């Protein structure tokens, strides 16, 4: 059953939608930075009525991370001579951290997960339907507002999806409301995980199937791999309800199917699932191919990181690398977390996100598996300033058994007293 009934649920649903649209959405995340900050601040004020109780541990982490960022950017601007001090980006980074801190301290993680999954169900359903309709009647979407991103690609805004013409890439792709299909798959992977590990209700298999269908329509290599791993994990998770024979037969059928299908793939699917992986394995620094920018995002920053592992290389370091390699596509988020602001900042982020997964999932082995699938899903996108991922980090520093209801009663009494 899928239902959004209470006023609070509806408000949280639209809050999540607007934050996704403005901070991760096609066109909007590039052209509505100030609007996004204003709207996010307004939504937080409305939700908390201007009162937020900050957990001590989250404040300490925020302060230490902020100091780390400022020092790194200042030192890096001197270390990489000729690169200007990135004041605007520094301000955006600190504001993103502050908004994530406020969101983590004003909303229970379980409430967020519930609203996020509901929002992603709607986005997935609408986007898959639009994807299928586009195959038959592509001109239908021209009636909707047209938006162009920085690459000049036009997308038609259909509220819960953006419909773009991907014919130049070889096949139509589903990007949801996000800046590209590769970004969409990350949020689909998260929604799948949250639904699968929900503590509030029994896992809805139709929702998992919908998320997997949406992942397939993104035609993202990373998404297909992550989705396949999630599917295998889901089968193993319910192995207690299935006989060993049924599980063995299912796995053998999957292996045989892959062995038969992969060699016969042609066109875009062949490139996505076979040739792109082959190009990555053939990667050599300084030799360009269609997949080299992905590997450049890992190799060159890590080489530069060895020069300054404690403070990191800052924005100036990445600008210096861009001049060497001829592009600025540094899209491996786990590497960026570690390299940009140094080992302490990186460890704080990794540990916070890990604790978030650990607090949400009972078994350590399950948390480890899902954590690494999540890292894989963000390994080909630049999410280092994404407010949702930063919020997950801060939630990791909120005590596992923290009683949000006590905080709400305390704030309500204070509001009445004032």
C-alpha positions as CSV (number, residue, x, y, z in Angstrom):
1,X,0.0,0.0,0.0
2,X,1.3,3.5,-0.9
3,X,-0.4,6.4,0.8
4,X,0.6,9.9,1.9
5,X,-2.2,11.0,4.3
6,X,-1.2,13.2,7.2
7,X,-0.4,16.9,6.8
8,X,3.1,16.3,8.3
9,X,3.8,13.5,5.8
10,X,2.7,15.8,2.9
11,X,4.9,18.6,4.1
12,X,7.9,16.3,4.5
13,X,7.2,14.8,1.1
14,X,7.3,18.2,-0.6
15,X,10.3,19.3,1.5
16,X,12.3,16.3,0.2
17,X,11.1,16.9,-3.4
18,X,12.1,20.5,-3.4
19,X,15.5,19.8,-1.8
20,X,16.1,17.1,-4.4
21,X,15.0,19.3,-7.3
22,X,17.0,22.4,-6.2
23,X,20.2,20.7,-5.0
24,X,20.4,17.8,-7.4
25,X,17.9,18.6,-10.1
26,X,18.5,19.1,-13.8
27,X,19.1,22.8,-14.6
28,X,18.1,23.9,-11.1
29,X,21.3,22.7,-9.2
30,X,23.3,24.8,-11.7
31,X,21.1,27.9,-12.0
32,X,19.2,28.2,-8.7
33,X,22.0,28.2,-6.1
34,X,20.7,31.2,-4.2
35,X,17.1,30.1,-4.6
36,X,18.0,26.7,-3.2
37,X,19.6,28.1,-0.1
38,X,16.7,30.5,0.6
39,X,14.1,27.7,0.0
40,X,16.0,25.2,2.1
41,X,16.3,27.7,5.0
42,X,12.6,28.6,4.7
43,X,11.6,24.9,4.8
44,X,13.8,24.3,7.9
45,X,12.3,27.4,9.6
46,X,8.7,26.2,8.8
47,X,9.4,22.7,9.9
48,X,11.1,23.6,13.2
49,X,9.2,26.8,13.9
50,X,12.6,28.5,14.3
51,X,13.8,26.2,17.0
52,X,16.5,23.5,16.5
53,X,18.2,21.5,19.3
54,X,21.7,20.7,18.1
55,X,23.3,17.5,19.3
56,X,26.7,18.3,20.9
57,X,28.6,15.7,18.8
58,X,27.2,16.9,15.5
59,X,28.2,20.5,16.4
60,X,31.7,19.4,17.2
61,X,32.1,17.6,13.9
62,X,30.6,20.6,12.0
63,X,33.0,23.0,13.7
64,X,36.1,20.8,13.1
65,X,35.2,20.1,9.5
66,X,34.6,23.8,8.8
67,X,37.9,24.8,10.3
68,X,39.6,22.1,8.3
69,X,38.0,23.4,5.1
70,X,39.0,27.0,5.7
71,X,42.6,26.2,6.5
72,X,43.0,23.8,3.6
73,X,41.6,26.4,1.0
74,X,43.9,29.1,2.5
75,X,47.1,26.9,2.4
76,X,46.2,25.4,-1.0
77,X,45.9,28.9,-2.6
78,X,49.6,29.5,-1.7
79,X,50.7,25.9,-2.4
80,X,49.3,26.0,-6.0
81,X,50.6,29.4,-7.0
82,X,48.5,31.2,-9.7
83,X,45.2,29.7,-8.4
84,X,42.9,32.3,-6.9
85,X,41.4,31.9,-3.4
86,X,38.0,30.2,-4.1
87,X,35.9,32.4,-1.8
88,X,32.5,31.7,-3.5
89,X,33.0,27.9,-3.5
90,X,34.2,28.1,0.1
91,X,31.1,29.9,1.1
92,X,28.9,27.4,-0.7
93,X,30.7,24.5,1.0
94,X,30.2,25.9,4.5
95,X,26.6,26.8,3.7
96,X,25.9,23.2,2.5
97,X,27.5,21.8,5.6
98,X,25.4,24.1,7.8
99,X,22.1,23.2,6.0
100,X,23.0,19.5,6.4
101,X,23.7,20.0,10.1
102,X,20.3,21.8,10.6
103,X,18.4,19.1,8.7
104,X,20.1,16.3,10.6
105,X,19.2,17.9,13.9
106,X,15.6,18.8,13.0
107,X,14.3,15.6,11.4
108,X,14.4,12.0,12.6
109,X,16.4,9.9,10.2
110,X,13.5,7.3,10.0
111,X,11.0,10.1,9.1
112,X,13.4,11.3,6.4
113,X,13.8,7.8,5.0
114,X,10.0,7.3,4.8
115,X,9.4,10.6,3.1
116,X,12.4,10.1,0.8
117,X,11.2,6.6,-0.3
118,X,7.7,8.0,-0.9
119,X,9.1,10.8,-3.1
120,X,11.3,8.4,-5.0
121,X,8.4,6.1,-5.7
122,X,6.5,8.9,-7.3
123,X,9.6,10.1,-9.3
124,X,10.4,6.5,-10.4
125,X,6.8,5.8,-11.4
126,X,6.3,9.0,-13.4
127,X,9.8,8.9,-15.0
128,X,9.5,5.2,-16.1
129,X,6.0,6.0,-17.6
130,X,7.5,9.0,-19.4
131,X,10.4,7.0,-20.6
132,X,8.0,4.4,-22.2
133,X,5.7,7.1,-23.6
134,X,8.7,8.8,-25.2
135,X,9.5,5.7,-27.2
136,X,6.1,5.9,-28.9
137,X,5.2,9.6,-28.9
138,X,8.3,11.8,-28.3
139,X,6.6,15.0,-29.4
140,X,4.1,14.7,-26.6
141,X,6.5,16.3,-24.1
142,X,7.2,19.4,-26.1
143,X,4.2,21.0,-24.5
144,X,6.0,21.2,-21.2
145,X,8.5,24.0,-20.2
146,X,11.9,23.5,-21.8
147,X,15.1,24.0,-19.8
148,X,18.7,23.9,-21.0
149,X,21.6,22.8,-18.9
150,X,25.2,24.1,-19.2
151,X,26.0,21.5,-21.9
152,X,23.1,22.8,-24.0
153,X,21.0,19.7,-23.6
154,X,17.3,20.6,-23.5
155,X,15.0,18.9,-20.9
156,X,11.2,19.3,-20.6
157,X,10.1,19.8,-17.0
158,X,7.2,17.4,-16.2
159,X,7.3,18.1,-12.4
160,X,8.3,14.6,-11.3
161,X,10.6,14.0,-14.2
162,X,12.7,15.8,-16.8
163,X,12.4,14.4,-20.4
164,X,15.5,15.0,-22.5
165,X,16.5,13.8,-26.0
166,X,19.5,11.4,-25.5
167,X,19.6,10.3,-29.1
168,X,23.1,11.7,-29.5
169,X,24.3,9.2,-26.9
170,X,22.8,6.3,-28.8
171,X,19.7,5.5,-26.7
172,X,17.0,7.3,-24.7
173,X,17.8,7.4,-21.0
174,X,15.8,8.2,-17.8
175,X,17.2,10.9,-15.6
176,X,14.2,11.5,-13.3
177,X,14.4,15.1,-12.0
178,X,18.2,14.9,-11.6
179,X,21.1,16.5,-13.5
180,X,21.8,13.2,-15.4
181,X,20.9,9.5,-15.3
182,X,24.0,8.6,-13.4
183,X,22.9,10.9,-10.5
184,X,19.4,9.4,-10.6
185,X,20.7,5.9,-10.1
186,X,22.4,6.9,-6.8
187,X,19.2,8.1,-5.3
188,X,17.3,5.1,-6.7
189,X,20.0,2.9,-5.0
190,X,19.4,4.7,-1.7
191,X,15.6,4.5,-2.0
192,X,15.9,0.7,-2.6
193,X,18.1,0.3,0.5
194,X,15.8,2.3,2.7
195,X,12.8,0.4,1.5
196,X,14.5,-3.0,2.0
197,X,15.7,-2.1,5.5
198,X,12.6,-0.2,6.7
199,X,11.7,-0.6,10.4
200,X,8.2,0.9,10.0
201,X,6.6,-1.6,7.6
202,X,7.1,-4.8,5.7
203,X,9.2,-4.4,2.6
204,X,7.1,-3.7,-0.4
205,X,8.3,-5.9,-3.3
206,X,6.5,-3.8,-5.9
207,X,8.5,-0.7,-4.8
208,X,11.8,-2.6,-5.1
209,X,10.8,-3.8,-8.5
210,X,9.9,-0.2,-9.5
211,X,13.3,1.1,-8.3
212,X,15.1,-1.7,-10.3
213,X,13.1,-0.9,-13.4
214,X,14.0,2.8,-13.0
215,X,17.7,1.9,-12.6
216,X,17.6,-0.1,-15.8
217,X,16.0,2.8,-17.7
218,X,18.8,5.1,-16.6
219,X,21.1,2.9,-18.7
220,X,23.9,3.8,-16.3
221,X,26.8,1.4,-16.1
222,X,27.3,2.1,-12.4
223,X,23.6,1.9,-11.7
224,X,23.2,-1.5,-13.5
225,X,26.1,-2.9,-11.5
226,X,24.8,-1.5,-8.2
227,X,21.3,-2.6,-9.0
228,X,22.5,-6.1,-9.9
229,X,24.4,-6.3,-6.6
230,X,21.3,-5.1,-4.7
231,X,19.1,-7.8,-6.4
232,X,21.6,-10.5,-5.5
233,X,21.8,-9.2,-1.9
234,X,18.0,-9.1,-1.7
235,X,17.7,-12.8,-2.7
236,X,20.4,-13.7,-0.2
237,X,18.6,-11.7,2.5
238,X,15.5,-13.8,2.1
239,X,17.4,-17.1,1.7
240,X,15.8,-18.2,5.0
241,X,12.5,-18.2,3.3
242,X,13.8,-20.0,0.3
243,X,15.1,-23.5,0.0
244,X,18.8,-24.0,-0.9
245,X,17.8,-25.7,-4.1
246,X,15.6,-22.7,-5.2
247,X,18.4,-20.2,-4.4
248,X,21.0,-22.4,-6.3
249,X,18.7,-22.7,-9.3
250,X,18.0,-19.0,-9.4
251,X,21.7,-18.1,-9.2
252,X,22.6,-20.6,-11.9
253,X,19.9,-19.3,-14.2
254,X,21.2,-15.7,-13.7
255,X,24.8,-16.8,-14.5
256,X,23.7,-18.7,-17.6
257,X,21.5,-15.8,-18.7
258,X,24.4,-13.4,-18.3
259,X,26.8,-15.7,-20.2
260,X,24.3,-16.0,-23.1
261,X,23.2,-12.3,-23.2
262,X,26.4,-10.3,-22.7
263,X,28.3,-11.6,-25.8
264,X,25.2,-10.9,-28.0
265,X,24.7,-7.3,-26.8
266,X,24.9,-4.6,-29.5
267,X,24.7,-0.8,-29.6
268,X,24.3,1.2,-26.4
269,X,23.9,-1.8,-24.1
270,X,27.1,-3.3,-25.5
271,X,28.9,-0.1,-24.8
272,X,27.4,0.3,-21.3
273,X,27.9,-3.2,-20.0
274,X,30.9,-4.5,-21.9
275,X,33.0,-1.9,-23.8
276,X,33.0,0.8,-21.1
277,X,34.3,-1.7,-18.5
278,X,36.9,-3.0,-21.0
279,X,38.1,0.6,-21.6
280,X,38.4,1.2,-17.9
281,X,40.6,-2.0,-17.6
282,X,42.7,-0.7,-20.5
283,X,43.2,2.7,-18.9
284,X,46.7,4.3,-19.0
285,X,47.4,7.7,-17.5
286,X,47.9,10.3,-20.3
287,X,46.2,8.1,-22.9
288,X,42.6,9.3,-23.7
289,X,39.7,7.1,-24.4
290,X,35.9,7.3,-23.8
291,X,36.2,6.2,-20.2
292,X,39.5,7.8,-19.2
293,X,37.9,10.8,-17.5
294,X,36.4,8.4,-14.9
295,X,39.8,6.9,-14.1
296,X,41.5,10.3,-14.2
297,X,39.1,11.2,-11.4
298,X,40.7,8.6,-9.2
299,X,44.4,8.4,-10.3
300,X,45.4,12.1,-10.6
301,X,43.7,13.4,-7.4
302,X,45.3,10.5,-5.4
303,X,48.7,11.2,-6.8
304,X,48.3,14.9,-5.8
305,X,46.9,13.8,-2.4
306,X,50.2,12.1,-1.5
307,X,51.8,15.6,-1.5
308,X,49.4,16.8,1.2
309,X,47.6,14.0,2.9
310,X,46.7,15.8,6.1
311,X,45.2,19.0,4.7
312,X,44.3,17.8,1.3
313,X,44.6,19.7,-2.0
314,X,41.6,22.0,-1.8
315,X,39.8,23.6,-4.8
316,X,43.1,25.1,-6.0
317,X,44.6,21.6,-6.2
318,X,41.8,20.3,-8.4
319,X,42.1,23.4,-10.7
320,X,45.8,22.6,-11.0
321,X,45.0,19.0,-12.0
322,X,42.4,20.2,-14.5
323,X,45.1,22.2,-16.3
324,X,47.2,19.0,-16.6
325,X,44.6,16.6,-17.8
326,X,42.5,19.0,-19.9
327,X,39.2,18.5,-18.1
328,X,37.5,19.1,-14.8
329,X,35.4,16.0,-14.5
330,X,36.5,14.8,-11.1
331,X,33.5,12.6,-10.4
332,X,34.6,10.0,-7.9
333,X,32.9,11.2,-4.7
334,X,34.7,8.8,-2.3
335,X,38.1,10.0,-3.6
336,X,37.0,13.6,-3.5
337,X,35.9,13.2,0.2
338,X,39.4,12.1,1.1
339,X,41.5,14.2,-1.2
340,X,39.9,17.6,-1.3
341,X,40.2,18.5,2.4
342,X,42.5,15.8,3.8
343,X,42.4,12.6,5.7
344,X,40.7,13.9,8.9
345,X,37.8,15.5,6.9
346,X,37.5,12.4,4.7
347,X,37.5,10.0,7.7
348,X,34.9,12.2,9.4
349,X,32.6,11.9,6.4
350,X,33.2,8.2,5.8
351,X,32.7,7.4,9.5
352,X,29.5,9.5,9.7
353,X,28.0,7.8,6.6
354,X,29.1,4.4,7.9
355,X,27.5,5.0,11.3
356,X,24.3,6.1,9.5
357,X,24.1,2.7,7.7
358,X,25.1,0.9,10.9
359,X,22.3,2.6,12.9
360,X,19.7,1.9,10.3
361,X,20.6,-1.8,9.8
362,X,20.8,-4.4,12.6
363,X,23.3,-6.9,11.2
364,X,26.9,-5.6,10.8
365,X,27.4,-7.8,7.7
366,X,24.3,-6.3,6.0
367,X,25.5,-2.8,6.9
368,X,29.0,-3.5,5.4
369,X,27.5,-4.8,2.1
370,X,25.0,-1.9,1.6
371,X,27.7,0.6,2.6
372,X,30.0,-0.6,-0.1
373,X,27.2,-0.8,-2.7
374,X,26.4,2.8,-1.8
375,X,30.1,3.9,-2.2
376,X,30.0,2.2,-5.7
377,X,26.9,4.1,-6.6
378,X,28.6,7.5,-5.9
379,X,31.9,6.6,-7.4
380,X,31.1,8.1,-10.8
381,X,29.4,11.3,-9.7
382,X,30.5,14.5,-7.9
383,X,28.4,14.5,-4.8
384,X,30.9,16.0,-2.3
385,X,28.6,19.0,-1.6
386,X,25.3,17.2,-1.9
387,X,23.1,18.2,1.1
388,X,21.5,14.7,1.4
389,X,24.9,12.8,1.7
390,X,26.2,15.4,4.1
391,X,23.0,15.1,6.2
392,X,23.5,11.3,6.3
393,X,27.0,11.9,7.6
394,X,25.7,14.1,10.5
395,X,22.9,11.6,11.3
396,X,25.7,9.1,11.9
397,X,26.9,11.2,14.8
398,X,23.4,11.4,16.4
399,X,23.2,8.7,19.2
400,X,21.5,5.5,17.9
401,X,18.8,5.5,20.6
402,X,18.3,9.2,20.6
403,X,14.7,10.0,21.7
404,X,13.3,12.6,19.2
405,X,9.9,12.7,21.0
406,X,11.6,13.9,24.2
407,X,13.2,16.7,22.2
408,X,9.9,17.7,20.6
409,X,8.1,17.8,24.0
410,X,11.0,19.9,25.5
411,X,10.9,22.4,22.6
412,X,7.1,22.6,22.8
413,X,7.2,23.4,26.5
414,X,9.9,26.1,25.9
415,X,7.7,27.6,23.1
416,X,4.7,27.8,25.5
417,X,6.8,29.3,28.2
418,X,8.1,32.0,25.8
